[in-house]
C-alpha cells in the first residue's frame, strides 16, 4: 500500500516551488497566418499552448492536456463578471457547446479579472444559467502568456498538437452599442466545423468586442540574488539537495539556470509544488504554494533567460554547509533494521515486515519521531506500528495494517515529525516495532537499512495523539469510468482536537474532500483536495486546530479516474478493486487528532449487517469442508481458500488456521477467532455468520 506523506512540523520547509492548486499556461512558436484583422500584436503571438491547469469556480481542477485523450479540440472563452457583452453572449455560446461538445470539443470559460472572486463568479454563472466550468486565472499568468486583452475572446485549440487554430470573437452579433439578431459572420462555428472535418479554416482571427481585462504587468529586471534565491531557499532547496528526495539539486546558479526550463514546466503542469488543497476551504499552516508575486517573479525571470546579476551565489554558500543527520537533535532512542534489505533491479515487491524489540523497560511518551531510509531512491513508504506486550494488547490501537492508522511513518520528502504541544504517542515497556517496508525498483540493485529516531517527553502529556482514518475496502471501479465516486466515515468516540488530514489513493485517485457532521446534524467542510497527486500525499495541517465533540462523524468523499484521460492510469480497461499495488486502489482519509484519555468514550452507532440468507449444509466444518466456503462477516465477505489463505471481499488477503473447534484468522495484522458449531461459524456470543457459498 502507498501511504501518505505526513507533514507535521514544517521543519526544513517542505516543498518544491509551492504554488497552490493551479498550474500556468505558456505559449511557444510563431504566429499563425491571419486572414482578417491582423495586427502587429497578433503577429507577435505564439501558435501553440503548453499544458496548464486551473481550478474552476466550483472548486474542480482541470489540466488542459488531459482533455487531449478524449477530445479533438478545446475552447477557451474569456469571461468577466458584469461584462454586458459576455452576458448577452452566454446563450449563443451555450448553444455552440450543446452542438459541438458531443462532437469532441471541450468548452471552458476563463476569468482573469483580479476583482472577481470565486463566489461572485459562481453567483453570476447561476444567475445566467451557465453550466460551463469557469477556469480561474487568479495569478493572471495564463492570460498574460496568451496575450489576452478583452473578455469575449475565444481561442480554439487543436488537441492533436495543441496549436491555436482560431482566436477572436464568437461571431459579429454583439458590439459595444448594440447587437444583431442574426450574425453576418459565425467565425467560431465555422472554424470548429472546418477543423473537425479536416478542412482549412478560412478565418483564423477576428476582432474582439469585449470588456478590457485589467492585467498586472509581469515583473521586469528580476534579480537572481535578491528575488529568486529567497524563493528557492524557502520552497525548493530542502528537497532539491544532495541526499534528499528531489531528483536533482538546486545548489548553485549553474544548476538552477540549467534546470530553469524544467522548473517552469513542472510548475506550469502542477507536478510541483506538492500542495493541492483548495485555498477557499480551510487555512493550513504548512501551506507551501507560491504567493502571486513569487509565481510571477519566477516565471518572468525564467522567461527572461534566467539572468545572473552578481558573481556571488548564495545557493552555493548554503550547499557547502553540512546538514545534521538528525535535524531534531540527538535522539533518545534509535532503532535500525537488524539486516540490510536487498532490493532487485526490477519487479513489483510485496511488503516486507520486520519486527524489532524496543528494548524499553519503562513506559514512555513520544513527542517526535524521524523515520529515515538509508536509501531514499528505493523506499516508497515505511510505516511503523507499535505492538504492545500481551497484557496490554487490548489497549493497542487497531490500525489494520495501516488502513486504520499507524504509529510513525515516512513517505518521500517527509520531514521529522514533532507532535503538537502537550500531546504524545504512548509506548509501553516491552513494546516491539513492526516496520512495514515497501520498495520500488530503480533499474539497478539497491540496499536499504532504515532507521527510526524517537524523542521522549520528560513527563506524561495531557493528551494522546491518534492517527486514524475514514476508509473502505468495499468498492469496484468500472473500466473507463472518469468519475467513480466513493466515501467513508470515521466516528469520534471522544471529544477531539483535529490537527490534520491526508488523502490516500493510488494512481487513479482524482480528488478527495473531508467534512465534519456534528451530532446536531450541522456539517462543516474541512478540506478539499481537487487535484490528488499520488506522488505527494500530504498531511494538510490546520492553522487553527478544530475542536470536535464526541459523536462527530468525519466523512471523506472522493472519486477515481479510471479513464484514458488520466495519464497515470495503469489500465483503463481494468475493473479495479482494493489492493496493495499501484495497479489496485485504496480509499483512506487519514486524520490526525488528539484526545483526553480520561474522557469516557461513547459507543459508535452499529453498522447495519446485510440481510442475507445463510446456507446450511449439514456437513460439520473441518479443515477440508471449510475450503472454498464464503461467509458474510459483518459487512465483509470471507472466502476460505486452500493452504490457509483467506480473502476478504475479494480484496485483502489474510490467513486462517483451524484447531480444536476454532478458526483463527489474521488479516492485515489483526487477529480474530471464530467458534465452530456444527456447520456454522459463530462469535461465541450468540451471533452466527451466514454462509453464502
Phi, psi and omega per residue, in radians:
X1 nan 2.503 3.106
X2 -1.674 2.056 -3.060
X3 -1.845 2.759 -2.914
X4 -1.234 2.829 3.108
X5 -1.571 1.852 -2.956
X6 -1.634 1.785 3.113
X7 -1.618 2.337 3.103
X8 -2.256 -0.663 -3.019
X9 -1.768 -0.503 -2.975
X10 1.332 0.114 3.079
X11 -1.077 2.422 -3.064
X12 1.210 0.135 -3.058
X13 1.231 -2.935 2.967
X14 -2.454 -0.941 -2.571
X15 -1.462 -3.141 2.991
X16 -2.231 1.990 3.095
X17 0.925 1.049 3.140
X18 -1.113 2.219 -3.067
X19 -2.384 -0.210 -3.101
X20 1.555 -2.954 -3.058
X21 -1.534 1.042 2.877
X22 -2.708 2.508 3.003
X23 -1.977 2.881 -2.999
X24 -2.054 2.684 3.107
X25 -1.657 2.732 3.092
X26 -2.644 2.731 -3.090
X27 -1.946 2.747 3.069
X28 -2.571 2.823 3.065
X29 1.764 -2.845 -3.134
X30 -2.093 2.952 -3.026
X31 -1.178 2.462 3.027
X32 -1.318 2.653 3.127
X33 -1.154 2.491 -3.105
X34 -2.020 2.462 3.128
X35 -1.684 -0.520 -3.123
X36 -2.431 2.650 2.993
X37 0.974 0.665 3.071
X38 -1.237 2.473 3.041
X39 -2.294 2.892 3.106
X40 -1.102 -0.655 3.131
X41 -1.088 -0.716 -3.142
X42 -1.173 -0.620 3.133
X43 -1.146 -0.431 3.125
X44 -1.447 -0.178 -3.113
X45 -1.266 2.729 3.119
X46 -1.573 3.025 -3.006
X47 -1.957 -0.122 -3.108
X48 -2.246 2.575 3.116
X49 -1.908 2.121 3.088
X50 -1.434 2.721 -3.038
X51 -0.937 2.479 3.000
X52 -2.601 2.908 3.077
X53 -2.429 2.468 3.114
X54 -2.491 2.678 3.001
X55 -1.489 2.611 3.110
X56 -1.729 -3.118 -3.009
X57 -1.215 -0.205 3.100
X58 -1.822 0.105 3.100
X59 1.522 0.267 3.068
X60 -1.692 2.610 -3.065
X61 -1.830 2.471 -3.119
X62 -2.350 2.321 3.038
X63 -1.981 2.190 -2.998
X64 -0.935 -0.934 -2.998
X65 -1.222 -0.279 3.083
X66 -1.141 -0.447 -3.123
X67 -1.372 -0.101 3.066
X68 -1.239 -0.345 -3.107
X69 -1.229 -0.532 -3.070
X70 -2.400 0.321 3.073
X71 -2.377 2.558 3.127
X72 -1.531 -0.410 -3.087
X73 -2.691 2.780 3.056
X74 -2.254 2.375 3.057
X75 -1.889 2.231 2.953
X76 -1.911 2.214 -3.083
X77 -2.267 2.027 -3.036
X78 -1.289 2.313 -3.042
X79 -2.211 2.612 3.034
X80 -2.551 2.334 -3.135
X81 -1.047 2.358 3.067
X82 1.460 -0.138 3.136
X83 -1.204 2.043 -3.056
X84 -1.132 -0.554 -3.139
X85 -1.242 -0.707 3.007
X86 -0.940 -0.886 -3.029
X87 -1.097 -0.717 3.127
X88 -1.237 -0.397 -3.091
X89 -1.581 -0.173 -3.113
X90 -0.976 -0.813 -3.086
X91 -1.031 -0.774 -3.126
X92 -1.210 -0.566 3.100
X93 -1.191 -0.674 3.077
X94 -1.123 -0.649 3.084
X95 -1.087 -0.729 3.083
X96 -1.080 -0.738 3.113
X97 -1.023 -0.837 -3.112
X98 -1.092 -0.553 -3.117
X99 -1.412 -0.714 -2.952
X100 -1.781 -0.353 3.124
X101 -1.103 -0.675 3.054
X102 -1.106 -0.297 3.113
X103 -1.609 0.057 3.052
X104 1.783 0.430 3.094
X105 -1.946 2.168 3.121
X106 -1.654 2.294 -3.071
X107 -1.900 2.316 3.031
X108 -2.338 2.505 2.798
X109 -1.606 2.731 3.103
X110 -2.457 2.256 -3.070
X111 -2.044 2.120 3.109
X112 -2.034 0.179 -3.125
X113 -1.215 2.166 -3.125
X114 -1.177 -0.336 -3.079
X115 -1.679 -0.003 3.106
X116 -1.764 1.985 3.083
X117 -1.615 2.997 -2.974
X118 -1.097 -0.734 -3.109
X119 -1.135 -0.623 3.120
X120 -1.206 -0.695 3.092
X121 -1.104 -0.767 3.132
X122 -1.064 -0.693 3.129
X123 -1.134 -0.742 3.124
X124 -1.116 -0.727 3.139
X125 -1.114 -0.660 3.111
X126 -1.198 -0.732 -3.115
X127 -1.082 -0.598 -3.080
X128 -1.825 0.223 3.047
X129 0.964 0.760 3.113
X130 -1.766 2.090 -3.109
X131 -1.948 0.518 3.072
X132 -1.709 2.366 3.120
X133 -1.025 2.369 3.064
X134 -1.840 1.896 3.112
X135 -1.293 2.281 -3.052
X136 -1.769 1.855 3.133
X137 -1.586 1.204 -3.037
X138 -1.146 -0.476 3.122
X139 -1.533 -0.167 3.134
X140 1.097 0.296 -3.118
X141 -1.365 -0.666 3.112
X142 -1.091 -0.870 -3.126
X143 -1.080 -0.707 3.135
X144 -1.121 -0.783 -3.115
X145 -1.229 -0.474 3.087
X146 -1.487 -0.014 -3.119
X147 0.997 0.618 3.109
X148 -1.283 2.446 -3.140
X149 -2.137 -0.605 -3.036
X150 -2.303 2.709 2.932
X151 -1.188 2.966 3.117
X152 1.271 0.136 3.032
X153 -1.526 2.296 3.093
X154 -1.886 2.427 3.097
X155 -2.159 2.098 3.123
X156 -1.693 2.090 -3.063
X157 -1.994 2.207 3.086
X158 -1.462 2.041 -3.076
X159 -1.285 -0.152 3.102
X160 -1.133 -0.665 3.133
X161 -2.444 0.138 3.123
X162 1.065 0.578 3.071
X163 -1.534 2.650 3.069
X164 -1.502 2.033 -3.087
X165 -1.678 -0.422 3.083
X166 -2.726 2.527 2.948
X167 -2.580 2.419 -3.116
X168 2.650 -2.688 -3.114
X169 -1.340 2.755 3.044
X170 -1.137 -0.831 3.084
X171 -2.786 -2.975 -3.132
X172 -1.889 0.461 3.135
X173 -1.294 -0.525 -3.010
X174 -1.882 2.436 3.079
X175 -2.454 3.075 -3.088
X176 -1.221 -0.492 -3.045
X177 -1.890 -0.078 -3.112
X178 3.112 -2.832 -3.118
X179 -2.708 2.679 2.989
X180 -1.653 2.506 3.074
X181 -1.213 -0.627 3.119
X182 -2.216 2.085 -3.111
X183 -1.166 2.584 3.040
X184 -1.422 -0.531 -3.123
X185 -2.228 2.258 3.109
X186 -2.022 1.233 -2.963
X187 -1.056 -0.826 -3.075
X188 -1.171 -0.782 3.112
X189 -1.025 -0.790 -3.113
X190 -1.119 -0.693 -3.130
X191 -1.140 -0.754 3.132
X192 -1.153 -0.736 -3.135
X193 -1.071 -0.786 -3.137
X194 -1.146 -0.774 -3.106
X195 -1.104 -0.768 -3.104
X196 -1.187 -0.446 3.126
X197 -1.651 0.032 3.106
X198 1.365 0.307 3.139
X199 -1.724 2.859 3.103
X200 -1.221 2.464 3.089
X201 -1.478 2.127 -3.048
X202 -1.208 -0.813 -3.137
X203 -2.020 2.058 -3.104
X204 -1.755 -0.208 3.101
X205 -2.527 2.649 3.024
X206 -2.627 2.811 -3.139
X207 -1.273 2.437 -3.102
X208 -1.773 2.261 2.997
X209 -1.868 1.903 -3.103
X210 -2.855 -3.103 -3.135
X211 -1.492 2.430 3.140
X212 -1.113 2.401 3.051
X213 -1.615 2.215 -3.123
X214 -1.427 1.620 -3.114
X215 -1.653 2.216 3.067
X216 -1.302 2.272 -3.128
X217 -1.041 2.506 3.066
X218 -1.192 2.596 -3.102
X219 -1.050 2.592 3.087
X220 -2.100 2.788 3.092
X221 0.867 0.893 3.141
X222 -1.294 2.361 -3.121
X223 -1.659 2.271 3.064
X224 -1.081 -0.866 -3.038
X225 -1.281 -0.636 -3.047
X226 -1.587 -0.545 -3.028
X227 -1.904 -0.786 -3.012
X228 -1.442 -0.787 -3.093
X229 -1.004 -0.765 3.099
X230 -1.032 -0.637 3.100
X231 -1.138 -0.805 -3.115
X232 -1.120 -0.714 3.138
X233 -1.075 -0.754 -3.049
X234 -1.354 -0.636 -2.953
X235 -1.953 -0.192 -2.935
X236 -2.238 -0.791 -2.861
X237 -1.154 -0.510 -3.097
X238 -1.085 -0.505 3.076
X239 -1.712 -0.667 -3.115
X240 -1.600 1.226 3.115
X241 -2.598 2.788 -3.058
X242 -0.968 2.299 3.094
X243 1.472 -0.081 3.137
X244 -1.783 -3.087 -2.913
X245 -1.306 -0.400 -3.138
X246 -1.018 2.390 -3.075
X247 -1.214 -0.297 3.058
X248 -2.527 2.784 -3.101
X249 -1.659 2.454 3.002
X250 -1.907 1.261 -3.002
X251 -2.022 0.245 3.102
X252 -2.933 2.783 3.064
X253 -1.021 -0.699 -3.108
X254 -0.994 -0.783 -3.136
X255 -1.258 -0.703 -3.136
X256 -1.085 -0.802 3.132
X257 -1.121 -0.708 3.132
X258 -1.114 -0.558 -3.135
X259 -1.713 0.105 -2.986
X260 -1.057 -0.710 3.126
X261 -1.110 -0.701 3.124
X262 -1.194 -0.667 3.101
X263 -1.019 -0.787 -3.139
X264 -1.135 -0.738 -3.120
X265 -1.064 -0.854 -3.084
X266 -1.230 -0.436 3.059
X267 -1.267 -0.786 -3.110
X268 -1.152 -0.566 -3.109
X269 -1.656 0.064 3.103
X270 1.167 0.280 2.911
X271 -1.129 -0.566 2.929
X272 -2.224 2.494 0.227
X273 -1.590 2.902 3.060
X274 -1.429 1.157 3.059
X275 -2.630 2.080 -2.943
X276 -2.284 0.230 -3.116
X277 -1.366 2.542 3.031
X278 -1.175 2.064 -3.087
X279 -1.197 -0.175 -3.133
X280 -1.558 -0.069 3.129
X281 -2.224 1.912 3.113
X282 1.434 2.734 3.065
X283 -2.165 2.279 -2.991
X284 -2.194 2.317 -3.028
X285 -1.362 -0.308 3.122
X286 -1.760 0.386 3.131
X287 -1.065 2.336 -3.048
X288 -2.083 0.106 -3.098
X289 -1.232 2.713 3.079
X290 -1.240 2.573 2.953
X291 -1.237 2.950 3.118
X292 -1.030 -0.772 -3.124
X293 -1.138 -0.700 3.133
X294 -1.119 -0.755 -3.124
X295 -1.099 -0.827 -3.111
X296 -1.160 -0.629 3.112
X297 -1.134 -0.778 -3.130
X298 -1.115 -0.801 3.141
X299 -1.104 -0.762 -3.122
X300 -1.103 -0.692 -3.125
X301 -1.173 -0.746 3.124
X302 -1.177 -0.727 3.118
X303 -1.093 -0.500 3.129
X304 -1.417 0.022 3.128
X305 1.733 0.217 3.138
X306 0.929 1.014 -3.073
X307 -1.284 2.728 3.089
X308 -1.897 2.387 -3.074
X309 -1.982 0.040 -3.121
X310 -2.758 2.663 3.054
X311 -1.302 -0.358 3.090
X312 -1.203 2.534 -3.141
X313 -2.349 1.580 -3.106
X314 -1.011 -0.550 3.141
X315 -1.128 -0.716 3.131
X316 -1.130 -0.621 3.129
X317 -1.135 -0.721 3.116
X318 -1.169 -0.677 -3.093
X319 -1.122 -0.440 -3.125
X320 -1.309 -0.260 -3.129
X321 -1.427 2.258 -3.118
X322 -1.414 2.154 -3.140
X323 -1.322 2.502 3.111
X324 -1.190 2.638 3.117
X325 -1.109 -0.757 -3.126
X326 -2.007 1.714 -3.064
X327 -1.055 -0.435 3.130
X328 -1.481 0.047 -3.121
X329 1.784 -3.059 -3.102
X330 -1.158 2.149 -3.095
X331 -1.237 2.776 3.002
X332 -1.434 -0.462 3.125
X333 -2.636 2.336 3.054
X334 -2.116 2.213 3.113
X335 -2.059 2.256 -3.139
X336 -2.209 2.581 3.049
X337 -0.936 2.317 -3.060
X338 -1.140 -0.477 -3.123
X339 -2.309 2.554 3.048
X340 -1.089 2.537 3.069
X341 -1.700 2.193 -3.117
X342 -1.796 2.091 -3.044
X343 -1.925 2.198 3.139
X344 -1.125 2.919 -3.079
X345 -1.254 -0.447 -3.051
X346 -2.529 2.780 3.065
X347 2.096 3.015 3.004
X348 -1.877 2.348 -2.980
X349 -2.044 2.341 2.983
X350 -1.176 2.846 3.101
X351 -1.084 2.540 2.990
X352 -1.825 2.271 3.114
X353 -1.981 2.268 3.127
X354 -2.280 2.191 3.097
X355 -1.671 2.298 -3.131
X356 -2.336 2.162 3.077
X357 -1.117 2.479 3.109
X358 -1.305 -0.504 -3.085
X359 1.348 0.104 -3.101
X360 -1.351 2.344 3.100
X361 -1.854 -0.035 3.061
X362 -2.496 2.708 3.131
X363 -1.115 2.477 3.095
X364 -2.357 2.758 3.051
X365 -2.062 2.192 -3.062
X366 -1.574 2.276 3.091
X367 -1.852 -0.251 3.113
X368 -2.835 2.694 3.052
X369 -2.538 2.784 -3.141
X370 -2.531 1.790 3.116
X371 -1.646 2.163 -3.018
X372 -2.329 1.987 2.952
X373 -1.222 2.549 3.043
X374 -1.393 -0.200 3.084
X375 -2.348 1.652 -3.083
X376 -1.215 -0.481 -3.075
X377 -1.086 -0.588 -3.032
X378 -1.730 -0.255 -3.049
X379 -1.552 1.967 3.064
X380 -1.381 -0.918 3.046
X381 -2.704 2.749 3.074
X382 -2.378 2.162 2.995
X383 -2.019 2.507 3.121
X384 -2.118 2.247 3.097
X385 -1.953 2.404 3.069
X386 -1.575 2.085 3.113
X387 -1.778 2.042 -3.076
X388 -1.377 2.763 3.050
X389 -1.112 2.820 -2.963
X390 -0.960 -0.722 -3.064
X391 -1.257 -0.195 3.096
X392 -2.004 0.209 -3.056
X393 -1.057 -0.499 3.132
X394 -1.176 -0.322 3.137
X395 -1.626 -0.180 -3.050
X396 -1.196 2.287 3.110
X397 -1.033 2.422 3.134
X398 -1.555 1.641 -3.042
X399 -1.663 -0.154 3.031
X400 0.900 0.902 3.070
X401 1.170 0.371 -3.127
X402 1.822 -0.322 3.103
X403 -1.097 -0.682 -3.072
X404 -1.672 -0.060 -3.135
X405 2.499 -2.951 -3.118
X406 -2.909 3.021 3.127
X407 -1.598 -0.854 3.130
X408 -2.607 2.843 -3.100
X409 -2.893 2.969 3.097
X410 -2.485 2.389 2.882
X411 -2.358 2.737 -3.066
X412 -0.855 2.246 3.107
X413 1.524 -0.025 -3.090
X414 -1.293 2.455 3.137
X415 -1.644 2.968 3.022
X416 -0.981 2.581 -3.021
X417 -1.907 1.843 3.056
X418 -1.694 2.066 -3.046
X419 -1.301 2.766 -3.109
X420 -1.016 2.640 -3.124
X421 -0.968 2.328 3.083
X422 1.394 0.209 3.133
X423 -2.201 2.842 3.123
X424 -2.876 2.921 3.060
X425 -1.805 2.241 -3.099
X426 -1.380 2.331 3.132
X427 -2.390 1.682 -3.078
X428 -1.279 2.739 3.068
X429 -1.008 2.492 3.121
X430 1.461 0.072 3.127
X431 -1.227 2.758 2.978
X432 -2.140 2.781 3.091
X433 -1.882 2.289 3.012
X434 -1.858 1.995 3.102
X435 -1.563 2.202 3.011
X436 -1.835 1.972 -3.032
X437 -1.990 2.223 3.077
X438 -2.123 2.127 -3.070
X439 -1.954 2.588 3.036
X440 -1.984 2.496 3.086
X441 -1.233 2.510 -3.132
X442 -1.994 -0.069 -3.078
X443 1.762 -0.090 3.063
X444 -2.568 2.733 3.094
X445 -1.062 2.458 -3.102
X446 -2.296 2.815 3.109
X447 -2.330 2.417 3.090
X448 -2.456 2.542 3.044
X449 -2.497 1.363 -2.988
X450 -1.015 2.577 3.064
X451 -2.143 2.707 3.005
X452 -2.329 2.212 3.067
X453 -1.807 2.369 3.102
X454 -2.093 2.539 3.113
X455 -2.180 2.261 -2.985
X456 -1.851 2.598 2.943
X457 -1.251 2.620 3.011
X458 -1.390 -0.499 -3.140
X459 -2.264 2.841 -3.139
X460 -1.201 2.165 3.104
X461 -1.260 2.817 -3.102
X462 -1.354 -0.459 -3.022
X463 -2.211 2.601 -3.133
X464 -1.749 2.363 3.046
X465 -1.530 2.426 3.073
X466 -2.304 2.339 2.926
X467 -1.893 1.911 -3.094
X468 -2.201 -3.000 -3.092
X469 -2.732 2.748 2.806
X470 -1.723 2.067 -3.070
X471 -2.604 2.842 3.057
X472 -2.637 2.603 3.009
X473 -1.994 0.029 -3.078
X474 -1.637 1.524 3.095
X475 -2.756 2.856 3.037
X476 -2.532 2.217 -3.122
X477 -1.826 2.133 -3.087
X478 -1.347 2.642 3.076
X479 -0.997 2.441 3.029
X480 1.129 0.291 3.104
X481 -1.441 1.991 -3.087
X482 -1.458 -0.166 -3.119
X483 -2.604 1.292 -3.120
X484 -1.585 1.880 -2.991
X485 -1.380 2.733 -3.126
X486 -2.758 2.681 3.064
X487 -2.676 2.778 3.100
X488 -2.709 2.822 -3.070
X489 -2.348 2.684 3.027
X490 -2.296 2.228 -3.092
X491 -1.710 2.234 3.113
X492 -1.544 2.021 -3.111
X493 -1.485 -0.225 3.095
X494 -2.321 2.831 2.927
X495 -0.986 2.405 -3.056
X496 -2.445 2.797 3.010
X497 -2.063 1.976 -3.095
X498 -1.469 2.232 -3.133
X499 -1.857 -0.619 -3.055
X500 -2.818 2.849 3.131
X501 -2.428 2.593 -3.125
X502 -2.559 2.123 3.077
X503 -1.418 2.503 3.067
X504 -2.383 2.049 2.977
X505 -2.439 -3.035 3.068
X506 -1.864 -2.650 -2.973
X507 -1.191 -0.332 3.096
X508 -1.529 -0.057 3.126
X509 -1.027 2.317 -3.090
X510 -1.972 -0.897 3.127
X511 -2.740 2.796 3.052
X512 -2.628 2.504 3.104
X513 -2.380 2.638 3.137
X514 -2.118 2.457 3.016
X515 -2.502 2.690 3.084
X516 -1.818 2.288 3.016
X517 -1.942 1.929 -3.039
X518 -1.373 2.856 -3.104
X519 -0.995 -0.461 3.126
X520 -1.473 0.063 3.097
X521 1.629 -0.177 3.117
X522 -1.255 2.441 3.115
X523 -1.996 2.676 -3.127
X524 -2.497 2.167 3.069
X525 -1.199 2.422 -3.103
X526 -1.953 -0.680 -3.070
X527 -2.815 2.442 2.977
X528 -2.282 2.249 3.077
X529 -2.060 1.544 -3.049
X530 -1.264 -0.338 3.105
X531 -2.142 1.668 3.121
X532 -1.400 2.252 3.139
X533 -2.103 1.939 -3.066
X534 -1.041 -0.559 -3.062
X535 -1.304 -0.292 -3.128
X536 -2.355 1.530 -3.084
X537 -1.698 1.614 -2.951
X538 -1.509 2.694 2.868
X539 -1.659 1.965 -3.128
X540 -1.484 1.928 -2.978
X541 -1.697 2.113 -3.097
X542 -1.124 2.350 3.079
X543 -1.139 -0.643 3.055
X544 -2.099 1.817 3.138
X545 -0.910 2.492 -3.015
X546 -1.793 2.120 3.066
X547 -1.366 2.280 -3.095
X548 -2.237 2.257 -3.119
X549 -1.317 2.720 3.028
X550 -0.974 2.470 -3.090
X551 1.657 -0.130 3.064
X552 -1.218 2.432 3.049
X553 -1.896 2.149 3.030
X554 -1.663 2.098 -3.045
X555 -1.898 2.223 3.054
X556 -1.866 2.212 3.060
X557 -2.107 2.697 -3.129
X558 -3.000 -2.979 3.128
X559 -2.730 2.679 3.005
X560 -1.874 2.694 3.029
X561 -2.038 1.783 -3.134
X562 -1.784 0.464 -3.118
X563 -1.744 2.992 3.076
X564 -1.206 -0.282 3.102
X565 -1.139 -0.472 3.125
X566 -1.408 1.897 -3.051
X567 -1.198 -0.249 -3.127
X568 -1.677 -0.022 -3.043
X569 -1.163 2.107 3.130
X570 -1.114 -0.575 -3.088
X571 -2.886 1.739 3.139
X572 -1.109 -0.337 -3.127
X573 -1.423 -0.159 -3.018
X574 -1.439 2.549 2.865
X575 -1.586 2.168 -2.885
X576 -1.979 2.408 3.063
X577 -2.189 -3.112 3.079
X578 -1.103 2.515 3.064
X579 -3.131 2.921 -3.060
X580 -1.353 -0.675 -3.016
X581 -1.375 2.835 -3.049
X582 -1.185 -0.382 3.066
X583 -1.320 -0.251 2.971
X584 -1.552 -3.009 3.111
X585 -2.403 2.857 3.043
X586 -2.474 2.817 2.975
X587 -2.478 1.770 -3.087
X588 -2.339 2.081 3.043
X589 -1.826 1.705 -3.088
X590 -1.269 2.528 3.141
X591 -2.272 2.346 3.047
X592 -2.044 2.052 -3.124
X593 -2.552 2.935 3.076
X594 -2.139 2.761 3.095
X595 -2.599 2.832 3.091
X596 -1.569 2.014 -3.077
X597 -1.151 -0.231 3.126
X598 -1.379 -0.277 3.098
X599 -1.234 2.432 3.109
X600 -1.363 2.167 -3.131
X601 -1.253 2.626 3.050
X602 -1.720 2.765 -3.112
X603 -1.386 2.277 3.046
X604 -1.230 2.712 3.097
X605 -1.114 2.522 -3.130
X606 -1.284 2.370 3.055
X607 -1.291 2.422 3.119
X608 -1.232 2.253 3.096
X609 -1.440 2.492 3.121
X610 -1.058 2.435 3.089
X611 -1.482 1.774 -3.113
X612 -2.301 2.647 3.062
X613 -1.537 2.286 3.107
X614 -1.504 2.760 3.100
X615 -1.805 2.180 3.060
X616 -1.819 2.079 -3.102
X617 -1.642 -0.389 -3.076
X618 1.335 0.009 3.134
X619 -1.830 2.087 -3.108
X620 -0.992 2.496 3.127
X621 -1.354 2.327 2.972
X622 -2.531 -2.974 -3.062
X623 -1.115 -0.329 3.132
X624 -1.669 -0.774 -3.040
X625 -1.322 -0.310 3.121
X626 -1.398 -0.342 -3.122
X627 -1.130 2.360 -3.133
X628 1.263 0.186 3.052
X629 -1.551 2.612 -3.131
X630 -2.169 2.342 -3.044
X631 -2.293 2.594 3.046
X632 -1.615 1.962 3.139
X633 -2.045 1.853 -3.027
X634 1.019 -2.160 3.128
X635 -1.696 0.135 -3.056
X636 -1.916 2.770 3.074
X637 -1.897 2.079 3.134
X638 -1.738 2.172 3.117
X639 -2.020 1.951 3.132
X640 -1.503 2.096 -3.100
X641 -1.964 3.056 -3.128
X642 -1.181 2.801 3.071
X643 1.078 0.514 3.037
X644 1.292 0.338 3.128
X645 -1.598 2.310 3.106
X646 -2.129 2.299 3.074
X647 -2.018 2.273 3.139
X648 -1.851 2.064 3.098
X649 0.938 0.636 3.125
X650 0.986 0.414 -3.024
X651 -2.322 -0.859 -3.025
X652 -1.849 2.298 3.115
X653 -1.675 2.431 3.057
X654 -2.479 -2.835 -3.141
X655 -2.329 2.756 3.046
X656 -2.414 2.593 3.079
X657 -2.420 2.357 3.128
X658 -1.944 2.310 3.084
X659 -2.768 2.409 3.017
X660 0.878 0.739 3.080
X661 1.414 0.203 3.122
X662 -2.216 2.650 3.003
X663 -2.029 2.011 3.124
X664 -1.711 2.226 -3.135
X665 -2.115 2.705 3.079
X666 -2.384 2.025 3.127
X667 -2.254 2.070 3.114
X668 0.943 0.695 3.098
X669 1.412 0.068 -3.123
X670 -1.915 2.225 -3.066
X671 -1.811 2.478 3.052
X672 -2.486 2.804 3.139
X673 -2.303 2.297 3.070
X674 -1.895 2.600 3.033
X675 -1.643 2.566 3.051
X676 -1.823 2.151 3.061
X677 -2.193 1.601 -3.104
X678 1.220 -1.961 -3.118
X679 -1.898 0.344 3.139
X680 -2.233 2.849 3.029
X681 -1.878 2.437 3.112
X682 -2.351 2.944 3.062
X683 -1.465 -0.164 -3.029
X684 1.495 -0.117 3.112
X685 -2.077 0.422 3.024
X686 1.750 -0.212 -3.125
X687 -1.609 2.231 -3.123
X688 -1.842 2.373 3.122
X689 -1.564 2.295 3.122
X690 -1.251 2.370 3.021
X691 -1.549 2.272 -3.076
X692 -1.719 -0.597 -3.113
X693 -2.466 nan nan
